[in-house]
Amino acid sequence: MDARTRALAALCVTEIVSWGVLYYAFPVLVGAISADTGWSVGAATGAFSVGALVSAGAGIVVGRVIDSRGPRVVMTTGSVLGVLATLAIAGAPSLPLFYAAWALAGLGQAATFYPPAFAALTGWYGDERVRALTTLTLVAGFSSTVFAPLTAALLGPLGWRGTFLVLAGVLAVITIPLHALLLTPPWRRQDRTAASDGADADHARGVLRSPRFVLVTVVLTVGAFGLYATTINLIPLLVGRGLDLGLAALALGLTGAGQVLGRLTFVPLVRASTPQVRVAVVLLLGSAGVVALALVPGPAPLLVAFAVVAGAGRGLHTLLQASTVADRWGTRAFGRINGVFSAPVTLAVALAPAGGVAVAALVGGFPTMFLVLGLGTVLAALVGLAV
Protein backbone atom coordinates (compact mmCIF):
# COMPACT_ATOMS: atom_id res chain seq x y z
CA MET A 1 0.00 0.00 0.00
CA ASP A 2 1.59 3.28 -1.10
CA ALA A 3 1.53 6.54 0.86
CA ARG A 4 -1.44 7.96 -1.05
CA THR A 5 -3.56 4.87 -0.42
CA ARG A 6 -2.67 4.87 3.27
CA ALA A 7 -3.61 8.55 3.48
CA LEU A 8 -6.93 7.92 1.72
CA ALA A 9 -7.72 5.04 4.08
CA ALA A 10 -6.86 7.23 7.06
CA LEU A 11 -9.14 10.01 5.83
CA CYS A 12 -12.00 7.56 5.33
CA VAL A 13 -11.77 6.67 9.01
CA THR A 14 -11.16 10.17 10.35
CA GLU A 15 -14.03 11.70 8.37
CA ILE A 16 -16.44 9.15 9.85
CA VAL A 17 -15.24 9.96 13.36
CA SER A 18 -14.92 13.74 12.94
CA TRP A 19 -18.41 14.11 11.46
CA GLY A 20 -19.81 11.68 14.00
CA VAL A 21 -18.43 13.48 17.06
CA LEU A 22 -18.54 17.12 15.93
CA TYR A 23 -21.81 17.03 13.96
CA TYR A 24 -24.09 14.00 14.26
CA ALA A 25 -23.86 13.56 18.03
CA PHE A 26 -25.47 16.92 18.78
CA PRO A 27 -28.95 16.26 17.26
CA VAL A 28 -29.13 13.08 19.33
CA LEU A 29 -28.13 14.85 22.56
CA VAL A 30 -29.85 18.24 22.25
CA GLY A 31 -33.05 17.12 23.96
CA ALA A 32 -31.12 15.78 26.94
CA ILE A 33 -29.01 18.95 27.05
CA SER A 34 -32.13 21.09 27.22
CA ALA A 35 -33.79 18.92 29.86
CA ASP A 36 -30.70 18.87 32.08
CA THR A 37 -29.67 22.52 31.84
CA GLY A 38 -32.96 24.32 31.38
CA TRP A 39 -31.69 25.93 28.20
CA SER A 40 -34.31 25.82 25.45
CA VAL A 41 -33.70 23.53 22.49
CA GLY A 42 -33.56 26.64 20.31
CA ALA A 43 -30.92 28.26 22.51
CA ALA A 44 -28.80 25.11 22.56
CA THR A 45 -29.17 24.67 18.80
CA GLY A 46 -28.04 28.26 18.37
CA ALA A 47 -24.65 27.28 19.80
CA PHE A 48 -24.40 24.50 17.21
CA SER A 49 -25.22 27.05 14.50
CA VAL A 50 -22.50 29.38 15.80
CA GLY A 51 -20.05 26.53 15.31
CA ALA A 52 -21.22 26.14 11.72
CA LEU A 53 -20.78 29.87 11.09
CA VAL A 54 -17.25 29.79 12.49
CA SER A 55 -16.47 26.72 10.40
CA ALA A 56 -17.62 28.41 7.19
CA GLY A 57 -15.51 31.51 7.83
CA ALA A 58 -12.44 29.67 9.07
CA GLY A 59 -12.52 27.36 6.06
CA ILE A 60 -11.28 30.21 3.87
CA VAL A 61 -8.12 30.52 5.97
CA VAL A 62 -7.73 26.75 6.24
CA GLY A 63 -7.66 26.44 2.46
CA ARG A 64 -4.82 28.96 2.18
CA VAL A 65 -2.80 27.20 4.88
CA ILE A 66 -3.24 23.81 3.22
CA ASP A 67 -1.91 25.27 -0.02
CA SER A 68 1.20 26.45 1.83
CA ARG A 69 1.78 23.76 4.45
CA GLY A 70 -0.13 20.72 3.26
CA PRO A 71 -2.97 18.87 5.01
CA ARG A 72 -1.01 16.98 7.67
CA VAL A 73 -0.36 19.86 10.07
CA VAL A 74 -3.75 21.47 9.40
CA MET A 75 -5.86 18.36 9.96
CA THR A 76 -3.85 17.20 12.97
CA THR A 77 -4.30 20.63 14.54
CA GLY A 78 -8.00 20.47 13.68
CA SER A 79 -8.30 17.14 15.50
CA VAL A 80 -6.65 18.60 18.60
CA LEU A 81 -9.00 21.59 18.51
CA GLY A 82 -11.96 19.27 18.04
CA VAL A 83 -10.98 17.23 21.10
CA LEU A 84 -10.52 20.37 23.23
CA ALA A 85 -13.85 21.72 22.01
CA THR A 86 -15.70 18.49 22.80
CA LEU A 87 -14.24 18.48 26.31
CA ALA A 88 -15.29 22.12 26.71
CA ILE A 89 -18.82 21.31 25.49
CA ALA A 90 -19.07 18.48 28.01
CA GLY A 91 -18.01 20.72 30.87
CA ALA A 92 -19.72 23.98 29.90
CA PRO A 93 -21.37 25.34 33.08
CA SER A 94 -23.31 28.12 31.38
CA LEU A 95 -24.92 28.90 28.05
CA PRO A 96 -22.31 31.55 27.04
CA LEU A 97 -19.50 29.06 27.63
CA PHE A 98 -21.47 26.43 25.72
CA TYR A 99 -21.57 28.86 22.78
CA ALA A 100 -17.83 29.52 23.13
CA ALA A 101 -17.13 25.78 23.13
CA TRP A 102 -19.10 25.31 19.94
CA ALA A 103 -17.27 28.24 18.33
CA LEU A 104 -14.02 26.36 19.07
CA ALA A 105 -15.64 23.23 17.62
CA GLY A 106 -16.27 25.24 14.44
CA LEU A 107 -12.52 25.76 14.09
CA GLY A 108 -12.02 22.03 14.47
CA GLN A 109 -14.72 21.33 11.87
CA ALA A 110 -13.12 23.71 9.39
CA ALA A 111 -9.82 21.82 9.63
CA THR A 112 -11.17 18.25 9.66
CA PHE A 113 -14.42 18.04 7.64
CA TYR A 114 -14.78 17.50 3.90
CA PRO A 115 -13.18 20.66 2.42
CA PRO A 116 -9.66 20.07 3.80
CA ALA A 117 -9.92 16.37 2.99
CA PHE A 118 -11.02 17.24 -0.55
CA ALA A 119 -8.07 19.63 -0.89
CA ALA A 120 -5.69 16.92 0.33
CA LEU A 121 -6.94 14.28 -2.11
CA THR A 122 -7.04 16.72 -5.00
CA GLY A 123 -3.42 17.67 -4.33
CA TRP A 124 -2.21 14.10 -3.94
CA TYR A 125 -4.22 12.42 -6.70
CA GLY A 126 -4.39 15.14 -9.38
CA ASP A 127 -6.12 13.77 -12.47
CA GLU A 128 -7.02 10.59 -10.58
CA ARG A 129 -8.87 12.53 -7.88
CA VAL A 130 -12.45 11.56 -8.81
CA ARG A 131 -12.11 7.94 -7.68
CA ALA A 132 -10.39 8.99 -4.46
CA LEU A 133 -13.06 11.61 -3.70
CA THR A 134 -15.83 9.14 -4.46
CA THR A 135 -14.28 6.51 -2.20
CA LEU A 136 -13.97 9.01 0.65
CA THR A 137 -17.55 10.23 0.45
CA LEU A 138 -18.96 6.71 0.07
CA VAL A 139 -17.26 5.54 3.25
CA ALA A 140 -17.71 8.74 5.26
CA GLY A 141 -21.40 8.73 4.36
CA PHE A 142 -21.84 6.06 7.05
CA SER A 143 -20.84 8.47 9.83
CA SER A 144 -24.42 9.06 10.97
CA THR A 145 -25.14 5.33 10.70
CA VAL A 146 -22.32 4.64 13.17
CA PHE A 147 -22.48 7.59 15.52
CA ALA A 148 -26.19 8.33 15.91
CA PRO A 149 -26.93 4.94 17.52
CA LEU A 150 -23.60 4.96 19.39
CA THR A 151 -24.40 8.36 20.89
CA ALA A 152 -27.90 7.23 21.83
CA ALA A 153 -26.49 4.11 23.50
CA LEU A 154 -24.02 6.16 25.55
CA LEU A 155 -26.62 8.73 26.59
CA GLY A 156 -28.63 6.42 28.86
CA PRO A 157 -25.87 5.34 31.24
CA LEU A 158 -23.60 8.39 30.95
CA GLY A 159 -25.82 11.42 30.36
CA TRP A 160 -25.01 14.02 27.75
CA ARG A 161 -21.88 15.33 29.47
CA GLY A 162 -20.43 11.86 29.96
CA THR A 163 -21.27 11.00 26.35
CA PHE A 164 -19.37 14.01 25.05
CA LEU A 165 -16.40 13.06 27.26
CA VAL A 166 -16.31 9.56 25.77
CA LEU A 167 -16.68 10.96 22.26
CA ALA A 168 -13.79 13.34 22.90
CA GLY A 169 -11.67 10.33 23.77
CA VAL A 170 -12.73 8.54 20.60
CA LEU A 171 -11.89 11.62 18.54
CA ALA A 172 -8.46 11.93 20.19
CA VAL A 173 -7.45 8.28 20.00
CA ILE A 174 -8.47 7.80 16.36
CA THR A 175 -8.07 11.06 14.45
CA ILE A 176 -4.97 12.68 15.96
CA PRO A 177 -2.57 9.77 15.29
CA LEU A 178 -4.06 8.96 11.87
CA HIS A 179 -3.73 12.56 10.73
CA ALA A 180 -0.26 12.94 12.22
CA LEU A 181 1.21 9.63 11.05
CA LEU A 182 -0.49 8.80 7.75
CA LEU A 183 -1.13 12.09 5.93
CA THR A 184 2.45 11.89 4.66
CA PRO A 185 2.44 11.84 0.83
CA PRO A 186 4.71 14.58 -0.55
CA TRP A 187 2.94 17.89 -0.89
CA ARG A 188 3.42 19.68 -4.20
CA ARG A 189 4.15 23.00 -2.49
CA GLN A 190 7.37 21.90 -0.78
CA ASP A 191 9.60 22.93 -3.67
CA ARG A 192 7.74 26.10 -4.64
CA THR A 193 9.59 29.37 -5.17
CA ALA A 194 8.52 32.88 -4.22
CA ALA A 195 7.78 33.58 -7.89
CA SER A 196 5.54 30.54 -8.24
CA ASP A 197 3.80 31.41 -4.98
CA GLY A 198 3.04 34.85 -6.38
CA ALA A 199 1.75 33.34 -9.61
CA ASP A 200 -0.55 31.05 -7.65
CA ALA A 201 -1.85 34.00 -5.64
CA ASP A 202 -2.52 35.92 -8.86
CA HIS A 203 -4.33 32.91 -10.31
CA ALA A 204 -6.48 32.58 -7.19
CA ARG A 205 -7.38 36.28 -7.19
CA GLY A 206 -8.34 36.11 -10.85
CA VAL A 207 -10.61 33.12 -10.28
CA LEU A 208 -12.21 34.51 -7.12
CA ARG A 209 -13.02 37.84 -8.79
CA SER A 210 -14.51 36.29 -11.92
CA PRO A 211 -18.29 36.42 -12.52
CA ARG A 212 -18.18 32.75 -13.45
CA PHE A 213 -16.82 31.78 -10.03
CA VAL A 214 -19.51 33.84 -8.30
CA LEU A 215 -22.28 32.25 -10.36
CA VAL A 216 -21.01 28.71 -9.87
CA THR A 217 -20.77 29.30 -6.12
CA VAL A 218 -24.33 30.67 -6.02
CA VAL A 219 -25.64 27.69 -8.02
CA LEU A 220 -24.05 25.11 -5.71
CA THR A 221 -25.11 27.05 -2.60
CA VAL A 222 -28.75 27.31 -3.71
CA GLY A 223 -28.72 23.63 -4.61
CA ALA A 224 -27.22 22.69 -1.26
CA PHE A 225 -29.84 24.61 0.69
CA GLY A 226 -32.71 23.23 -1.39
CA LEU A 227 -31.64 19.59 -1.17
CA TYR A 228 -30.57 19.62 2.48
CA ALA A 229 -33.46 21.73 3.84
CA THR A 230 -36.00 19.40 2.26
CA THR A 231 -34.47 16.00 3.01
CA ILE A 232 -33.67 16.90 6.63
CA ASN A 233 -37.31 18.02 7.09
CA LEU A 234 -38.76 14.97 5.42
CA ILE A 235 -40.50 13.56 8.50
CA PRO A 236 -43.00 16.41 9.07
CA LEU A 237 -43.90 16.34 5.38
CA LEU A 238 -44.54 12.59 5.38
CA VAL A 239 -46.42 12.61 8.69
CA GLY A 240 -48.62 15.30 7.18
CA ARG A 241 -49.23 12.96 4.24
CA GLY A 242 -50.59 10.34 6.66
CA LEU A 243 -47.54 8.14 7.23
CA ASP A 244 -46.89 7.04 10.80
CA LEU A 245 -43.75 8.29 12.49
CA GLY A 246 -41.92 4.98 12.20
CA LEU A 247 -42.39 4.77 8.44
CA ALA A 248 -41.49 8.44 8.02
CA ALA A 249 -38.28 7.87 10.00
CA LEU A 250 -37.50 4.86 7.81
CA ALA A 251 -37.92 7.03 4.72
CA LEU A 252 -35.51 9.57 6.19
CA GLY A 253 -33.03 6.81 6.86
CA LEU A 254 -33.35 5.57 3.30
CA THR A 255 -32.29 8.97 1.99
CA GLY A 256 -28.88 7.91 3.31
CA ALA A 257 -29.03 4.81 1.13
CA GLY A 258 -29.98 7.11 -1.74
CA GLN A 259 -26.86 9.19 -1.08
CA VAL A 260 -24.66 6.11 -1.38
CA LEU A 261 -26.41 4.95 -4.56
CA GLY A 262 -26.06 8.41 -6.08
CA ARG A 263 -22.35 8.61 -5.31
CA LEU A 264 -21.78 5.24 -6.98
CA THR A 265 -22.89 6.81 -10.28
CA PHE A 266 -20.54 9.79 -10.08
CA VAL A 267 -17.51 8.26 -11.83
CA PRO A 268 -19.49 7.20 -14.95
CA LEU A 269 -21.25 10.58 -14.89
CA VAL A 270 -17.86 12.33 -14.98
CA ARG A 271 -16.80 10.24 -17.96
CA ALA A 272 -19.99 11.02 -19.88
CA SER A 273 -20.50 14.73 -19.20
CA THR A 274 -19.01 18.19 -19.00
CA PRO A 275 -18.79 20.02 -15.65
CA GLN A 276 -21.79 22.17 -16.60
CA VAL A 277 -23.92 19.16 -17.53
CA ARG A 278 -22.92 17.37 -14.32
CA VAL A 279 -24.18 20.23 -12.18
CA ALA A 280 -27.47 20.32 -14.06
CA VAL A 281 -27.99 16.54 -13.94
CA VAL A 282 -27.30 16.31 -10.22
CA LEU A 283 -29.49 19.24 -9.25
CA LEU A 284 -32.32 18.18 -11.56
CA LEU A 285 -32.20 14.64 -10.15
CA GLY A 286 -32.45 15.88 -6.59
CA SER A 287 -35.10 18.46 -7.39
CA ALA A 288 -37.20 15.83 -9.20
CA GLY A 289 -37.47 13.88 -5.95
CA VAL A 290 -38.20 17.04 -3.94
CA VAL A 291 -40.90 18.35 -6.30
CA ALA A 292 -42.50 14.90 -6.50
CA LEU A 293 -42.69 14.77 -2.71
CA ALA A 294 -44.36 18.19 -2.77
CA LEU A 295 -47.00 17.26 -5.33
CA VAL A 296 -47.76 13.55 -4.90
CA PRO A 297 -49.92 12.64 -1.85
CA GLY A 298 -49.12 8.91 -1.86
CA PRO A 299 -49.12 5.98 -1.59
CA ALA A 300 -46.42 5.51 1.02
CA PRO A 301 -44.05 3.29 -1.06
CA LEU A 302 -44.02 5.90 -3.83
CA LEU A 303 -43.20 8.67 -1.35
CA VAL A 304 -40.35 6.59 0.05
CA ALA A 305 -39.02 6.07 -3.49
CA PHE A 306 -39.10 9.81 -4.12
CA ALA A 307 -37.20 10.34 -0.86
CA VAL A 308 -34.48 7.97 -2.08
CA VAL A 309 -34.23 9.95 -5.35
CA ALA A 310 -33.89 13.20 -3.41
CA GLY A 311 -31.23 11.54 -1.26
CA ALA A 312 -29.31 10.48 -4.37
CA GLY A 313 -29.19 14.09 -5.54
CA ARG A 314 -28.00 15.19 -2.11
CA GLY A 315 -25.26 12.53 -2.12
CA LEU A 316 -24.07 13.55 -5.57
CA HIS A 317 -24.06 17.20 -4.52
CA THR A 318 -21.26 16.42 -2.03
CA LEU A 319 -19.10 15.16 -4.89
CA LEU A 320 -19.96 18.23 -6.94
CA GLN A 321 -18.70 20.35 -4.07
CA ALA A 322 -15.50 18.29 -4.02
CA SER A 323 -14.79 18.47 -7.74
CA THR A 324 -16.30 21.69 -9.12
CA VAL A 325 -13.29 23.97 -8.56
CA ALA A 326 -10.72 21.56 -10.00
CA ASP A 327 -12.98 20.69 -12.95
CA ARG A 328 -13.22 24.34 -14.00
CA TRP A 329 -10.01 26.03 -12.82
CA GLY A 330 -7.58 23.16 -12.29
CA THR A 331 -5.69 22.26 -9.12
CA ARG A 332 -3.48 25.35 -8.96
CA ALA A 333 -4.07 27.25 -5.68
CA PHE A 334 -6.87 24.76 -5.07
CA GLY A 335 -6.95 25.12 -1.30
CA ARG A 336 -7.53 28.85 -1.19
CA ILE A 337 -10.02 28.85 -4.07
CA ASN A 338 -11.94 25.87 -2.72
CA GLY A 339 -11.96 27.38 0.77
CA VAL A 340 -13.81 30.44 -0.51
CA PHE A 341 -16.08 28.32 -2.69
CA SER A 342 -16.94 25.94 0.16
CA ALA A 343 -17.73 28.63 2.76
CA PRO A 344 -21.25 29.59 1.56
CA VAL A 345 -22.04 25.97 0.64
CA THR A 346 -21.05 24.85 4.14
CA LEU A 347 -23.12 27.65 5.63
CA ALA A 348 -26.16 26.70 3.54
CA VAL A 349 -25.92 23.08 4.70
CA ALA A 350 -25.56 24.17 8.33
CA LEU A 351 -28.56 26.51 8.17
CA ALA A 352 -30.73 24.14 6.14
CA PRO A 353 -32.56 22.36 9.01
CA ALA A 354 -33.81 25.53 10.69
CA GLY A 355 -34.04 27.35 7.36
CA GLY A 356 -36.38 24.74 5.95
CA VAL A 357 -38.71 25.10 8.93
CA ALA A 358 -38.62 28.89 8.54
CA VAL A 359 -39.50 28.68 4.84
CA ALA A 360 -42.35 26.27 5.62
CA ALA A 361 -43.76 28.73 8.15
CA LEU A 362 -43.43 31.55 5.63
CA VAL A 363 -45.15 29.79 2.71
CA GLY A 364 -47.81 27.94 4.67
CA GLY A 365 -46.60 24.39 5.16
CA PHE A 366 -44.08 21.73 4.29
CA PRO A 367 -45.56 20.67 0.92
CA THR A 368 -45.33 24.25 -0.35
CA MET A 369 -41.83 24.58 1.11
CA PHE A 370 -40.74 21.45 -0.78
CA LEU A 371 -42.23 22.87 -3.98
CA VAL A 372 -40.60 26.29 -3.59
CA LEU A 373 -37.16 24.91 -2.77
CA GLY A 374 -37.46 22.19 -5.41
CA LEU A 375 -38.24 24.74 -8.10
CA GLY A 376 -35.43 26.95 -6.81
CA THR A 377 -33.05 24.02 -7.28
CA VAL A 378 -34.37 23.53 -10.82
CA LEU A 379 -33.59 27.17 -11.57
CA ALA A 380 -30.10 26.73 -10.13
CA ALA A 381 -29.62 23.70 -12.40
CA LEU A 382 -30.56 25.71 -15.47
CA VAL A 383 -28.14 28.49 -14.53
CA GLY A 384 -25.48 25.83 -13.92
CA LEU A 385 -25.77 24.70 -17.54
CA ALA A 386 -24.53 28.13 -18.63
CA VAL A 387 -21.55 28.41 -16.29
N, C-alpha and C positions, 0 to 999 in steps of 0.2 A: 504494500500500500504506500503510494507516494505521499509527499507532504500535502499536496492539494486535497487528495482524497481524505487524509486524516483530518485536515481542517474542515472540510465539508461535513464529515461525520460528527465532529465536535460541535459544529454550529447546529446541526439537526437536533442534537441533545440539548444544547444550551438555549435554543429558541423555545423548545417545549417548556423548559423549566422557567425561563425568564418571563414568558407570557403567562405561564400558570401562576407564578407567585405574585408578579407585579400587576397583573390585569384580571385574570379569571377568578382569583380567590375573592376579590372584593365583592362582586355581586352575590356570592354565596354567603358572605359574612355580614353584609350591611344591615340586615334585619336584626341580627344578634348585637351588633354594635349599637344600634339605636336603642334596643331594649335595655341594654346594660348601662349605657351612659346617659340616657335621656335626651341625647341629640336626635333631632328629627332625621328621618331617612333622607330628606332633601338636603339638610345641612351636611350630613356625612357624605352624601354623594357629591356635594359641591367640592369637598376636598379632593375626591378622586378626579373631578373635572379640572381642578387646578393643576394636578399632576400632569394631565393630558396637555394642558396649555403650555406648561413648562417644557414638556417633551417636544412639542411642535417647534417652539422657539429655539430650544437648545440644539435640535437636530441640524439647524443651519450651521452652527459652529462645529458640531461633531463631524459633519461632512468635510469641512475644510481641514480639520485636524487629521482625519483619516487619509486625505490626499497627501499630507505632509509626512505623517508618522507611521501610517499603516494601521490596520485594525487591531493588532494584538494589544498594544498599550491602551487604546481607546476602550475596547470591549472588556478588558480586564478591569480597568478603572470603573467602568460602568457596573460591572458585577459587584465590586466592593461598595460602590455607592448604593446599589440596590439592596445589599445586605444591611448596610447601616440604616437605610430608610425603612426597611421592613421591621428592624428592631425598634426604631423610633415610633413607627405606627403602633406596634404592640404595646409600647409603654406610654403612649401619649396621655397625659393626665387631663388635658383640656382640649376644647375644640380648636383654638388657635394653634396649639402645638400639633394637633392632628393634621391641620392644613399644612403646616410647615413640613411635617414628615412626608406628606404626599408630594409637596413641591420637590423635596429631595428625591423622592421616588421617580418623579418626572425626569430628572437628570439621568438617573439610572436607566430608565426606559429609552431615552434618546440615544444612549450609548450601547444598548444591548438588543433592542427590538429589530424589526426587519430592515429598516434603512441602512444601518451600519453593516449588517450581514450581507445585504444586497451589494453594497459598495465593495466589501471584501471579495465576494465571489466574482463580481464583474472584473475587479482588478486582477485576480488570480487566473481566471478562466478565459478572459478575453472573448474571442469568437465562439468559444464552447460554453458560454455562460448560461444559455437557455436551459440546458439539461440540469446544470448544477442548481440554478434558481428553482426549477420545477421540483427537483428532488427535495430541496430545503422546505419549500412551502407545503409539499405533500406530507412530509413527516411532521413538521411543526403544526400543521392543521389539527393534529390530535391533542394539542395542549389542553384544550377545554375538556376533552374526553377523559384525560388523565387527572387533571387537577380539580375540576369541579366536584367529582365524587370524593376525591382524596380530602379536599377541604371540608366537605360536609361530614366525612367520617371523623375527622379530627375535632370538629366543632363540639360534638356532644361531650366527650370526656375532658376536653381541654379549655373550652370557651374560646372566644374570638382572639383574646390576647395570647393565650397559649398556642393557638393555631398559627398565628403570625410568627411566633417565636420558632416553632418547628419549621415553618416554611422558610424563614431566614436561614436556618441551618442547612436546609436542603439547597437553597440558592448558593450558599457559600461553598459547601462541599463539592457541588457539581460544577458550577459555572466558573468560579475563579480559577481552579487548576486547569480546566479544559481550555479556557481562553488564554491563560498564561503559557501553557506548555504545548498546545497543538496549533495555534494560529501562527505558524512559523514559515509558511512559504515566502520566498523572497518578494519584497514589495517593490514595484517598479520605480518608486520614487527615490530609492536609496542612492542612485548614481546620477541624480538630476543636478543640473547646474543652475546658477542664478538666472542665466538667460532663459533657460527652458522653463524655470519657475515663472518668470515674468510672462512668457508666451502663454503658459497655461492660464495664468490669471487674466490675461487679455481675452483668451478664448472664452473663459467662464463669464466675464463681464459682457461680452458680445452676445452670448446665448441668453443670459438672464435678462438683458434689456430688449430682446427681440419680441415683436408682437406674437410670433409663432409660439415661443415658449410660454408666454402669458396665456394664450388661448388653450394650448394643450393642458396646462396646469388647471385652468378653469374647468375644462371638459372632464378631466379625471376627478377633480374635487366634487363637481356636481354629481357625477356618476357614483362616487363613493358614498356621498350623503344619501342619495336616493336608494341605493341597494342596501346599505347598512341600516338606515332608519326604518325601512319597511321590514326586512327580515328579522331584525331584533324585536320588532313590535308585532310579530306574527300572531302571537297567542291571543291578544284582545280582538284582533280581526276575526280569527277562526271561532273563538267563543261566541262572538256576535253573530256568526253564521250558523250557530247551533251545535257546534262540536263540543264535546265535553272537554274538561281541562286536560285530562290524560292524553286524549288523542291530539289535542292542540299542541301539547308539550312534545309529543312524539314527532309531529310535523316539524316543529322547530328543530328538534334534534336531527331530523333527516335533511335539513338544509346543510348541516355539516357534511353529510354524505354527498350531497350535491356539490359542495365545494371541492371535495376530493375528485369526484367524477369530472368536474369542469377542468380542474388543473391537469388531469391526465390527457386532455385534448390539446393542451397548449402547444406542445412541440410540433404536432402536425399542422396546427393552425399557423404557426410561425413559418413553416416551410411553404404554405400555400397562399400566403397573404402578405400585403404590405403593412407597415406600421399603422397607416391610417385605416385600412380595412379591418385590421385586428381590433382597434379601439371600437369601431362601429359594431362589429360582430358581437363582441363581448357585452357592450352596453345594451344592444338590442336584445340579446338573449336574456339578460337579467331583467330588463324592463318588460319583456314579454310575459315572464312569470309574474311580475308585480302587477301589471295591468290586468292580467287574467284573474288574479286573486281579488282585484278590486271589483271586477264586473261579473264574475261567475259565482252564483250563490251556493253551488254544490253540484254533485254529492261530495261527501267527505274524501273518498279516494282521489277524485279529480283535484280537489284543493290541495291535498298532500303532494300530488304530482307537480302542480304549479309551484309549490313551495320548494321542491327539489330543483326545478328549473331556475328559480330565482337564486337559490343557493349556488348553483353552478356559475351563474354570472358573477356573483360575489366572489367566489373562489378564483375565477379567472381574473377578476379585477386586481387582486393582489399581485399576480404575475405581470399584469400591465404596469402597475406601479413600479415593479422591479426592473422592467426592461425598457420602458418608454424613453428615458433619457438616452441610454446607449444606442437604441435603435435609430434615433433621429440625429444625435449630435456626437456619437462615438463615445469612447471611454476616457478621452482626455479631460482632466479636471472633473472626473465623474463625481467624486465625493461632494465637492462644494456645489455643483449644479444640482445633483440629486437631493442634497440636503434642503435646498430652497424649494425644489419641486415637491418634496415629500411633506414639507411643513403644513401647507393647507389641507393636503389629503389626510394626513394624520389627525389634524384638528377636526375635519369633517367626520371622520370615523368615530372620534372620541365624543363628539357632540350629538351623534346620530340617535342614540337611545332617547335622550330627553328631547332632542329636536323633533323626532318623529311624533312624540306625544304632543308637543306644542303645536305642530302643524295640524294634527288631528283635531285639537281643540279649536283651532282657528277656522278650519274648513268644515267642521260639523261632523266629524266621525272618522273612524279608521278606514272604511272603504274609500271615502273621498280622498283621504290622505294618500292611500296607496295609488289612486288614480293620478293625483297631482304629481307626486314624486315619480311615478312610472313614466308619465308623459314628459316630465322634465328630463329624465334620463334618456328618453328617445331623442329629444332635442339635442342633448349633449352628444349623442351618438352621431347625429347628422352633422353637427359642427366638426366633430372629430374626423369625419371623412375628408374635410377640406384642409385639415392642418396636419 
